[in-house]
Amino acid sequence: MKLDDKKIKVQMKYREEIREKKEDVNHSKKVLVIVTTIIIILVAYWANSVLFRAF
């Protein structure tokens, strides 16, 4: 029985580590999307202002 308990604890710890890694990756993806969106908006705003100054 003790061996089974140790096995279960190791599996739970492993699953928890995997869950934490997935959360970190999800957070990184969200940050990347936000930063990319901001950059696209700024570039579009800059291009718009440059184009309308030319005409």
CHARMM-style PDB file with segment names, atoms N, HN, CA, C and O in Angstrom:
ATOM      1  N   MET     1       0.815  -1.208   0.000  1.00  0.00      PROA
ATOM      2  CA  MET     1       0.000   0.000   0.000  1.00  0.00      PROA
ATOM      3  C   MET     1       0.854   1.266   0.000  1.00  0.00      PROA
ATOM      4  O   MET     1       0.514   2.243  -0.667  1.00  0.00      PROA
ATOM      5  N   LYS     2       1.949   1.253   0.737  1.00  0.00      PROA
ATOM      6  HN  LYS     2       2.225   0.459   1.279  1.00  0.00      PROA
ATOM      7  CA  LYS     2       2.775   2.454   0.791  1.00  0.00      PROA
ATOM      8  C   LYS     2       3.343   2.796  -0.582  1.00  0.00      PROA
ATOM      9  O   LYS     2       3.461   3.968  -0.940  1.00  0.00      PROA
ATOM     10  N   LEU     3       3.687   1.782  -1.335  1.00  0.00      PROA
ATOM     11  HN  LEU     3       3.592   0.830  -1.044  1.00  0.00      PROA
ATOM     12  CA  LEU     3       4.235   2.012  -2.669  1.00  0.00      PROA
ATOM     13  C   LEU     3       3.190   2.663  -3.570  1.00  0.00      PROA
ATOM     14  O   LEU     3       3.509   3.556  -4.355  1.00  0.00      PROA
ATOM     15  N   ASP     4       1.940   2.212  -3.456  1.00  0.00      PROA
ATOM     16  HN  ASP     4       1.681   1.486  -2.818  1.00  0.00      PROA
ATOM     17  CA  ASP     4       0.860   2.796  -4.248  1.00  0.00      PROA
ATOM     18  C   ASP     4       0.638   4.261  -3.870  1.00  0.00      PROA
ATOM     19  O   ASP     4       0.417   5.099  -4.744  1.00  0.00      PROA
ATOM     20  N   ASP     5       0.694   4.570  -2.591  1.00  0.00      PROA
ATOM     21  HN  ASP     5       0.873   3.889  -1.880  1.00  0.00      PROA
ATOM     22  CA  ASP     5       0.525   5.949  -2.131  1.00  0.00      PROA
ATOM     23  C   ASP     5       1.628   6.843  -2.692  1.00  0.00      PROA
ATOM     24  O   ASP     5       1.363   7.962  -3.131  1.00  0.00      PROA
ATOM     25  N   LYS     6       2.852   6.352  -2.677  1.00  0.00      PROA
ATOM     26  HN  LYS     6       3.067   5.442  -2.320  1.00  0.00      PROA
ATOM     27  CA  LYS     6       3.970   7.136  -3.220  1.00  0.00      PROA
ATOM     28  C   LYS     6       3.787   7.353  -4.712  1.00  0.00      PROA
ATOM     29  O   LYS     6       4.058   8.437  -5.230  1.00  0.00      PROA
ATOM     30  N   LYS     7       3.328   6.318  -5.396  1.00  0.00      PROA
ATOM     31  HN  LYS     7       3.108   5.438  -4.976  1.00  0.00      PROA
ATOM     32  CA  LYS     7       3.108   6.409  -6.832  1.00  0.00      PROA
ATOM     33  C   LYS     7       2.036   7.465  -7.142  1.00  0.00      PROA
ATOM     34  O   LYS     7       2.193   8.272  -8.058  1.00  0.00      PROA
ATOM     35  N   ILE     8       0.969   7.444  -6.379  1.00  0.00      PROA
ATOM     36  HN  ILE     8       0.842   6.788  -5.635  1.00  0.00      PROA
ATOM     37  CA  ILE     8      -0.121   8.405  -6.572  1.00  0.00      PROA
ATOM     38  C   ILE     8       0.373   9.831  -6.304  1.00  0.00      PROA
ATOM     39  O   ILE     8       0.031  10.750  -7.048  1.00  0.00      PROA
ATOM     40  N   LYS     9       1.165  10.022  -5.262  1.00  0.00      PROA
ATOM     41  HN  LYS     9       1.443   9.275  -4.658  1.00  0.00      PROA
ATOM     42  CA  LYS     9       1.692  11.351  -4.945  1.00  0.00      PROA
ATOM     43  C   LYS     9       2.586  11.859  -6.068  1.00  0.00      PROA
ATOM     44  O   LYS     9       2.521  13.031  -6.439  1.00  0.00      PROA
ATOM     45  N   VAL    10       3.424  10.974  -6.610  1.00  0.00      PROA
ATOM     46  HN  VAL    10       3.478  10.022  -6.309  1.00  0.00      PROA
ATOM     47  CA  VAL    10       4.311  11.372  -7.707  1.00  0.00      PROA
ATOM     48  C   VAL    10       3.487  11.748  -8.934  1.00  0.00      PROA
ATOM     49  O   VAL    10       3.786  12.739  -9.599  1.00  0.00      PROA
ATOM     50  N   GLN    11       2.456  10.970  -9.237  1.00  0.00      PROA
ATOM     51  HN  GLN    11       2.213  10.165  -8.697  1.00  0.00      PROA
ATOM     52  CA  GLN    11       1.597  11.280 -10.380  1.00  0.00      PROA
ATOM     53  C   GLN    11       0.879  12.607 -10.192  1.00  0.00      PROA
ATOM     54  O   GLN    11       0.766  13.393 -11.132  1.00  0.00      PROA
ATOM     55  N   MET    12       0.396  12.859  -8.985  1.00  0.00      PROA
ATOM     56  HN  MET    12       0.488  12.221  -8.221  1.00  0.00      PROA
ATOM     57  CA  MET    12      -0.301  14.126  -8.713  1.00  0.00      PROA
ATOM     58  C   MET    12       0.654  15.303  -8.869  1.00  0.00      PROA
ATOM     59  O   MET    12       0.294  16.335  -9.434  1.00  0.00      PROA
ATOM     60  N   LYS    13       1.867  15.138  -8.365  1.00  0.00      PROA
ATOM     61  HN  LYS    13       2.160  14.299  -7.906  1.00  0.00      PROA
ATOM     62  CA  LYS    13       2.853  16.213  -8.478  1.00  0.00      PROA
ATOM     63  C   LYS    13       3.193  16.474  -9.944  1.00  0.00      PROA
ATOM     64  O   LYS    13       3.294  17.625 -10.370  1.00  0.00      PROA
ATOM     65  N   TYR    14       3.369  15.402 -10.710  1.00  0.00      PROA
ATOM     66  HN  TYR    14       3.287  14.467 -10.364  1.00  0.00      PROA
ATOM     67  CA  TYR    14       3.685  15.520 -12.128  1.00  0.00      PROA
ATOM     68  C   TYR    14       2.560  16.236 -12.874  1.00  0.00      PROA
ATOM     69  O   TYR    14       2.811  17.123 -13.690  1.00  0.00      PROA
ATOM     70  N   ARG    15       1.317  15.842 -12.585  1.00  0.00      PROA
ATOM     71  HN  ARG    15       1.113  15.121 -11.922  1.00  0.00      PROA
ATOM     72  CA  ARG    15       0.167  16.484 -13.232  1.00  0.00      PROA
ATOM     73  C   ARG    15       0.079  17.954 -12.868  1.00  0.00      PROA
ATOM     74  O   ARG    15      -0.260  18.783 -13.712  1.00  0.00      PROA
ATOM     75  N   GLU    16       0.376  18.282 -11.635  1.00  0.00      PROA
ATOM     76  HN  GLU    16       0.652  17.608 -10.949  1.00  0.00      PROA
ATOM     77  CA  GLU    16       0.344  19.681 -11.202  1.00  0.00      PROA
ATOM     78  C   GLU    16       1.405  20.500 -11.933  1.00  0.00      PROA
ATOM     79  O   GLU    16       1.153  21.636 -12.333  1.00  0.00      PROA
ATOM     80  N   GLU    17       2.597  19.918 -12.106  1.00  0.00      PROA
ATOM     81  HN  GLU    17       2.802  18.995 -11.781  1.00  0.00      PROA
ATOM     82  CA  GLU    17       3.657  20.618 -12.833  1.00  0.00      PROA
ATOM     83  C   GLU    17       3.260  20.852 -14.285  1.00  0.00      PROA
ATOM     84  O   GLU    17       3.508  21.923 -14.837  1.00  0.00      PROA
ATOM     85  N   ILE    18       2.645  19.852 -14.897  1.00  0.00      PROA
ATOM     86  HN  ILE    18       2.443  18.982 -14.448  1.00  0.00      PROA
ATOM     87  CA  ILE    18       2.190  20.013 -16.278  1.00  0.00      PROA
ATOM     88  C   ILE    18       1.132  21.106 -16.372  1.00  0.00      PROA
ATOM     89  O   ILE    18       1.153  21.916 -17.299  1.00  0.00      PROA
ATOM     90  N   ARG    19       0.213  21.129 -15.418  1.00  0.00      PROA
ATOM     91  HN  ARG    19       0.196  20.471 -14.665  1.00  0.00      PROA
ATOM     92  CA  ARG    19      -0.843  22.150 -15.403  1.00  0.00      PROA
ATOM     93  C   ARG    19      -0.226  23.547 -15.282  1.00  0.00      PROA
ATOM     94  O   ARG    19      -0.649  24.476 -15.971  1.00  0.00      PROA
ATOM     95  N   GLU    20       0.772  23.694 -14.407  1.00  0.00      PROA
ATOM     96  HN  GLU    20       1.116  22.940 -13.848  1.00  0.00      PROA
ATOM     97  CA  GLU    20       1.422  24.993 -14.230  1.00  0.00      PROA
ATOM     98  C   GLU    20       2.133  25.422 -15.512  1.00  0.00      PROA
ATOM     99  O   GLU    20       2.092  26.595 -15.883  1.00  0.00      PROA
ATOM    100  N   LYS    21       2.779  24.484 -16.183  1.00  0.00      PROA
ATOM    101  HN  LYS    21       2.813  23.531 -15.882  1.00  0.00      PROA
ATOM    102  CA  LYS    21       3.468  24.819 -17.436  1.00  0.00      PROA
ATOM    103  C   LYS    21       2.468  25.271 -18.492  1.00  0.00      PROA
ATOM    104  O   LYS    21       2.727  26.220 -19.231  1.00  0.00      PROA
ATOM    105  N   LYS    22       1.319  24.587 -18.564  1.00  0.00      PROA
ATOM    106  HN  LYS    22       1.108  23.816 -17.963  1.00  0.00      PROA
ATOM    107  CA  LYS    22       0.293  24.970 -19.534  1.00  0.00      PROA
ATOM    108  C   LYS    22      -0.225  26.371 -19.240  1.00  0.00      PROA
ATOM    109  O   LYS    22      -0.454  27.157 -20.159  1.00  0.00      PROA
ATOM    110  N   GLU    23      -0.409  26.685 -17.961  1.00  0.00      PROA
ATOM    111  HN  GLU    23      -0.223  26.047 -17.215  1.00  0.00      PROA
ATOM    112  CA  GLU    23      -0.880  28.021 -17.587  1.00  0.00      PROA
ATOM    113  C   GLU    23       0.142  29.076 -17.981  1.00  0.00      PROA
ATOM    114  O   GLU    23      -0.225  30.154 -18.450  1.00  0.00      PROA
ATOM    115  N   ASP    24       1.431  28.771 -17.792  1.00  0.00      PROA
ATOM    116  HN  ASP    24       1.729  27.896 -17.411  1.00  0.00      PROA
ATOM    117  CA  ASP    24       2.481  29.711 -18.184  1.00  0.00      PROA
ATOM    118  C   ASP    24       2.466  29.952 -19.687  1.00  0.00      PROA
ATOM    119  O   ASP    24       2.604  31.088 -20.142  1.00  0.00      PROA
ATOM    120  N   VAL    25       2.298  28.877 -20.456  1.00  0.00      PROA
ATOM    121  HN  VAL    25       2.187  27.955 -20.086  1.00  0.00      PROA
ATOM    122  CA  VAL    25       2.267  28.996 -21.910  1.00  0.00      PROA
ATOM    123  C   VAL    25       1.052  29.808 -22.340  1.00  0.00      PROA
ATOM    124  O   VAL    25       1.155  30.663 -23.219  1.00  0.00      PROA
ATOM    125  N   ASN    26      -0.098  29.545 -21.724  1.00  0.00      PROA
ATOM    126  HN  ASN    26      -0.182  28.850 -21.010  1.00  0.00      PROA
ATOM    127  CA  ASN    26      -1.308  30.300 -22.067  1.00  0.00      PROA
ATOM    128  C   ASN    26      -1.127  31.778 -21.769  1.00  0.00      PROA
ATOM    129  O   ASN    26      -1.557  32.629 -22.549  1.00  0.00      PROA
ATOM    130  N   HSD    27      -0.491  32.090 -20.642  1.00  0.00      PROA
ATOM    131  HN  HSD    27      -0.141  31.399 -20.009  1.00  0.00      PROA
ATOM    132  CA  HSD    27      -0.243  33.491 -20.283  1.00  0.00      PROA
ATOM    133  C   HSD    27       0.679  34.137 -21.312  1.00  0.00      PROA
ATOM    134  O   HSD    27       0.446  35.266 -21.743  1.00  0.00      PROA
ATOM    135  N   SER    28       1.717  33.419 -21.699  1.00  0.00      PROA
ATOM    136  HN  SER    28       1.906  32.502 -21.349  1.00  0.00      PROA
ATOM    137  CA  SER    28       2.659  33.945 -22.688  1.00  0.00      PROA
ATOM    138  C   SER    28       1.954  34.219 -24.014  1.00  0.00      PROA
ATOM    139  O   SER    28       2.213  35.235 -24.659  1.00  0.00      PROA
ATOM    140  N   LYS    29       1.068  33.319 -24.419  1.00  0.00      PROA
ATOM    141  HN  LYS    29       0.857  32.493 -23.895  1.00  0.00      PROA
ATOM    142  CA  LYS    29       0.331  33.518 -25.669  1.00  0.00      PROA
ATOM    143  C   LYS    29      -0.561  34.751 -25.586  1.00  0.00      PROA
ATOM    144  O   LYS    29      -0.646  35.520 -26.543  1.00  0.00      PROA
ATOM    145  N   LYS    30      -1.224  34.942 -24.452  1.00  0.00      PROA
ATOM    146  HN  LYS    30      -1.155  34.316 -23.675  1.00  0.00      PROA
ATOM    147  CA  LYS    30      -2.097  36.104 -24.293  1.00  0.00      PROA
ATOM    148  C   LYS    30      -1.289  37.396 -24.373  1.00  0.00      PROA
ATOM    149  O   LYS    30      -1.702  38.353 -25.029  1.00  0.00      PROA
ATOM    150  N   VAL    31      -0.145  37.421 -23.708  1.00  0.00      PROA
ATOM    151  HN  VAL    31       0.191  36.644 -23.175  1.00  0.00      PROA
ATOM    152  CA  VAL    31       0.705  38.606 -23.740  1.00  0.00      PROA
ATOM    153  C   VAL    31       1.185  38.873 -25.159  1.00  0.00      PROA
ATOM    154  O   VAL    31       1.203  40.021 -25.603  1.00  0.00      PROA
ATOM    155  N   LEU    32       1.573  37.826 -25.869  1.00  0.00      PROA
ATOM    156  HN  LEU    32       1.558  36.894 -25.508  1.00  0.00      PROA
ATOM    157  CA  LEU    32       2.033  37.972 -27.248  1.00  0.00      PROA
ATOM    158  C   LEU    32       0.932  38.530 -28.140  1.00  0.00      PROA
ATOM    159  O   LEU    32       1.194  39.387 -28.984  1.00  0.00      PROA
ATOM    160  N   VAL    33      -0.282  38.060 -27.964  1.00  0.00      PROA
ATOM    161  HN  VAL    33      -0.495  37.364 -27.278  1.00  0.00      PROA
ATOM    162  CA  VAL    33      -1.411  38.563 -28.762  1.00  0.00      PROA
ATOM    163  C   VAL    33      -1.662  40.032 -28.467  1.00  0.00      PROA
ATOM    164  O   VAL    33      -1.888  40.819 -29.386  1.00  0.00      PROA
ATOM    165  N   ILE    34      -1.626  40.408 -27.206  1.00  0.00      PROA
ATOM    166  HN  ILE    34      -1.443  39.769 -26.459  1.00  0.00      PROA
ATOM    167  CA  ILE    34      -1.864  41.805 -26.828  1.00  0.00      PROA
ATOM    168  C   ILE    34      -0.784  42.720 -27.410  1.00  0.00      PROA
ATOM    169  O   ILE    34      -1.090  43.768 -27.980  1.00  0.00      PROA
ATOM    170  N   VAL    35       0.476  42.318 -27.261  1.00  0.00      PROA
ATOM    171  HN  VAL    35       0.724  41.467 -26.798  1.00  0.00      PROA
ATOM    172  CA  VAL    35       1.578  43.137 -27.767  1.00  0.00      PROA
ATOM    173  C   VAL    35       1.508  43.257 -29.293  1.00  0.00      PROA
ATOM    174  O   VAL    35       1.694  44.340 -29.848  1.00  0.00      PROA
ATOM    175  N   THR    36       1.239  42.140 -29.958  1.00  0.00      PROA
ATOM    176  HN  THR    36       1.088  41.260 -29.508  1.00  0.00      PROA
ATOM    177  CA  THR    36       1.130  42.159 -31.421  1.00  0.00      PROA
ATOM    178  C   THR    36      -0.012  43.064 -31.870  1.00  0.00      PROA
ATOM    179  O   THR    36       0.132  43.811 -32.838  1.00  0.00      PROA
ATOM    180  N   THR    37      -1.132  43.001 -31.181  1.00  0.00      PROA
ATOM    181  HN  THR    37      -1.249  42.394 -30.395  1.00  0.00      PROA
ATOM    182  CA  THR    37      -2.273  43.845 -31.524  1.00  0.00      PROA
ATOM    183  C   THR    37      -1.930  45.318 -31.370  1.00  0.00      PROA
ATOM    184  O   THR    37      -2.276  46.133 -32.226  1.00  0.00      PROA
ATOM    185  N   ILE    38      -1.261  45.657 -30.300  1.00  0.00      PROA
ATOM    186  HN  ILE    38      -0.980  44.996 -29.604  1.00  0.00      PROA
ATOM    187  CA  ILE    38      -0.858  47.054 -30.079  1.00  0.00      PROA
ATOM    188  C   ILE    38       0.087  47.518 -31.179  1.00  0.00      PROA
ATOM    189  O   ILE    38      -0.051  48.631 -31.687  1.00  0.00      PROA
ATOM    190  N   ILE    39       1.036  46.681 -31.547  1.00  0.00      PROA
ATOM    191  HN  ILE    39       1.148  45.777 -31.135  1.00  0.00      PROA
ATOM    192  CA  ILE    39       1.983  47.045 -32.607  1.00  0.00      PROA
ATOM    193  C   ILE    39       1.249  47.249 -33.929  1.00  0.00      PROA
ATOM    194  O   ILE    39       1.532  48.204 -34.651  1.00  0.00      PROA
ATOM    195  N   ILE    40       0.315  46.367 -34.250  1.00  0.00      PROA
ATOM    196  HN  ILE    40       0.086  45.590 -33.663  1.00  0.00      PROA
ATOM    197  CA  ILE    40      -0.446  46.493 -35.500  1.00  0.00      PROA
ATOM    198  C   ILE    40      -1.260  47.788 -35.504  1.00  0.00      PROA
ATOM    199  O   ILE    40      -1.321  48.480 -36.520  1.00  0.00      PROA
ATOM    200  N   ILE    41      -1.880  48.115 -34.378  1.00  0.00      PROA
ATOM    201  HN  ILE    41      -1.830  47.553 -33.552  1.00  0.00      PROA
ATOM    202  CA  ILE    41      -2.661  49.351 -34.288  1.00  0.00      PROA
ATOM    203  C   ILE    41      -1.755  50.568 -34.476  1.00  0.00      PROA
ATOM    204  O   ILE    41      -2.110  51.502 -35.196  1.00  0.00      PROA
ATOM    205  N   LEU    42      -0.593  50.560 -33.835  1.00  0.00      PROA
ATOM    206  HN  LEU    42      -0.305  49.801 -33.250  1.00  0.00      PROA
ATOM    207  CA  LEU    42       0.324  51.697 -33.968  1.00  0.00      PROA
ATOM    208  C   LEU    42       0.838  51.845 -35.397  1.00  0.00      PROA
ATOM    209  O   LEU    42       0.924  52.961 -35.911  1.00  0.00      PROA
ATOM    210  N   VAL    43       1.178  50.742 -36.034  1.00  0.00      PROA
ATOM    211  HN  VAL    43       1.109  49.836 -35.617  1.00  0.00      PROA
ATOM    212  CA  VAL    43       1.654  50.799 -37.422  1.00  0.00      PROA
ATOM    213  C   VAL    43       0.547  51.295 -38.339  1.00  0.00      PROA
ATOM    214  O   VAL    43       0.801  52.100 -39.235  1.00  0.00      PROA
ATOM    215  N   ALA    44      -0.679  50.827 -38.128  1.00  0.00      PROA
ATOM    216  HN  ALA    44      -0.886  50.174 -37.400  1.00  0.00      PROA
ATOM    217  CA  ALA    44      -1.800  51.276 -38.955  1.00  0.00      PROA
ATOM    218  C   ALA    44      -2.043  52.771 -38.759  1.00  0.00      PROA
ATOM    219  O   ALA    44      -2.289  53.493 -39.725  1.00  0.00      PROA
ATOM    220  N   TYR    45      -1.976  53.230 -37.528  1.00  0.00      PROA
ATOM    221  HN  TYR    45      -1.776  52.644 -36.743  1.00  0.00      PROA
ATOM    222  CA  TYR    45      -2.165  54.657 -37.237  1.00  0.00      PROA
ATOM    223  C   TYR    45      -1.068  55.489 -37.904  1.00  0.00      PROA
ATOM    224  O   TYR    45      -1.343  56.531 -38.499  1.00  0.00      PROA
ATOM    225  N   TRP    46       0.178  55.018 -37.798  1.00  0.00      PROA
ATOM    226  HN  TRP    46       0.402  54.171 -37.315  1.00  0.00      PROA
ATOM    227  CA  TRP    46       1.307  55.728 -38.404  1.00  0.00      PROA
ATOM    228  C   TRP    46       1.165  55.766 -39.922  1.00  0.00      PROA
ATOM    229  O   TRP    46       1.355  56.815 -40.538  1.00  0.00      PROA
ATOM    230  N   ALA    47       0.831  54.622 -40.531  1.00  0.00      PROA
ATOM    231  HN  ALA    47       0.677  53.769 -40.031  1.00  0.00      PROA
ATOM    232  CA  ALA    47       0.680  54.568 -41.982  1.00  0.00      PROA
ATOM    233  C   ALA    47      -0.460  55.478 -42.440  1.00  0.00      PROA
ATOM    234  O   ALA    47      -0.358  56.139 -43.474  1.00  0.00      PROA
ATOM    235  N   ASN    48      -1.526  55.505 -41.679  1.00  0.00      PROA
ATOM    236  HN  ASN    48      -1.608  54.968 -40.840  1.00  0.00      PROA
ATOM    237  CA  ASN    48      -2.664  56.359 -42.019  1.00  0.00      PROA
ATOM    238  C   ASN    48      -2.268  57.830 -41.977  1.00  0.00      PROA
ATOM    239  O   ASN    48      -2.617  58.597 -42.874  1.00  0.00      PROA
ATOM    240  N   SER    49      -1.546  58.219 -40.942  1.00  0.00      PROA
ATOM    241  HN  SER    49      -1.262  57.596 -40.213  1.00  0.00      PROA
ATOM    242  CA  SER    49      -1.159  59.627 -40.834  1.00  0.00      PROA
ATOM    243  C   SER    49      -0.138  60.004 -41.921  1.00  0.00      PROA
ATOM    244  O   SER    49      -0.171  61.126 -42.426  1.00  0.00      PROA
ATOM    245  N   VAL    50       0.741  59.108 -42.276  1.00  0.00      PROA
ATOM    246  HN  VAL    50       0.767  58.196 -41.865  1.00  0.00      PROA
ATOM    247  CA  VAL    50       1.733  59.393 -43.325  1.00  0.00      PROA
ATOM    248  C   VAL    50       1.051  59.511 -44.677  1.00  0.00      PROA
ATOM    249  O   VAL    50       1.375  60.402 -45.461  1.00  0.00      PROA
ATOM    250  N   LEU    51       0.111  58.620 -44.955  1.00  0.00      PROA
ATOM    251  HN  LEU    51      -0.152  57.896 -44.318  1.00  0.00      PROA
ATOM    252  CA  LEU    51      -0.570  58.654 -46.249  1.00  0.00      PROA
ATOM    253  C   LEU    51      -1.386  59.927 -46.410  1.00  0.00      PROA
ATOM    254  O   LEU    51      -1.390  60.532 -47.482  1.00  0.00      PROA
ATOM    255  N   PHE    52      -2.075  60.337 -45.351  1.00  0.00      PROA
ATOM    256  HN  PHE    52      -2.071  59.846 -44.480  1.00  0.00      PROA
ATOM    257  CA  PHE    52      -2.907  61.522 -45.501  1.00  0.00      PROA
ATOM    258  C   PHE    52      -2.110  62.816 -45.505  1.00  0.00      PROA
ATOM    259  O   PHE    52      -2.601  63.832 -45.998  1.00  0.00      PROA
ATOM    260  N   ARG    53      -0.909  62.807 -44.976  1.00  0.00      PROA
ATOM    261  HN  ARG    53      -0.511  61.982 -44.576  1.00  0.00      PROA
ATOM    262  CA  ARG    53      -0.039  63.995 -45.079  1.00  0.00      PROA
ATOM    263  C   ARG    53       0.464  64.164 -46.505  1.00  0.00      PROA
ATOM    264  O   ARG    53       0.666  65.286 -46.968  1.00  0.00      PROA
ATOM    265  N   ALA    54       0.665  63.056 -47.198  1.00  0.00      PROA
ATOM    266  HN  ALA    54       0.500  62.144 -46.822  1.00  0.00      PROA
ATOM    267  CA  ALA    54       1.224  63.101 -48.536  1.00  0.00      PROA
ATOM    268  C   ALA    54       0.240  63.722 -49.521  1.00  0.00      PROA
ATOM    269  O   ALA    54       0.642  64.336 -50.509  1.00  0.00      PROA
ATOM    270  N   PHE    55      -1.061  63.556 -49.242  1.00  0.00      PROA
ATOM    271  HN  PHE    55      -1.388  63.057 -48.439  1.00  0.00      PROA
ATOM    272  CA  PHE    55      -2.045  64.069 -50.206  1.00  0.00      PROA
ATOM    273  C   PHE    55      -2.573  65.408 -49.831  1.00  0.00      PROA
ATOM    274  OT1 PHE    55      -3.406  65.965 -50.545  1.00  0.00      PROA
TER     275      PHE     55
END
